């Protein structure tokens, strides 16, 4: 019985921790964050991976945990992108940033937006295509990232 109580307490602690994550800063002006990312992307010759969502979104928090804990995905992001989180919530819907990003909220959350080093939107990705069961597919996420990094996009033959 004692072991069962310890397991239940541990699970409740994990669930509470997952819900209380603050990946998305509701107080930040996302337009400013995007501008700072553009400066960094130019310096590092990378594209920007914008993950738009909110702390209220279970799938948003799951994606952040996935990219943090999955070494292959994390390495792909670190090697190829400047990663930023853009908050979208009742408290701060960041309307200016959402306009700049092409109103990606229409795809649901999280939603992924790829910007080039000049800040131009080159792709918006619905996260549902990267899901697998009750989580995300390593293969699909890495394939998506590899198709939309700077090297891949800039080596496509021009017509």
Secondary structure as UniProt FT lines:
FT   HELIX           2..19
FT   TURN            26..27
FT   HELIX           30..44
FT   STRAND          47..53
FT   TURN            55..56
FT   HELIX           58..69
FT   HELIX           71..80
FT   STRAND          81..87
FT   HELIX           95..100
FT   TURN            101..102
FT   HELIX           104..107
FT   STRAND          111..115
FT   TURN            117..118
FT   STRAND          121..126
FT   HELIX           127..130
FT   STRAND          131..132
FT   TURN            133..134
FT   STRAND          135..136
FT   HELIX           138..147
FT   HELIX           150..154
//
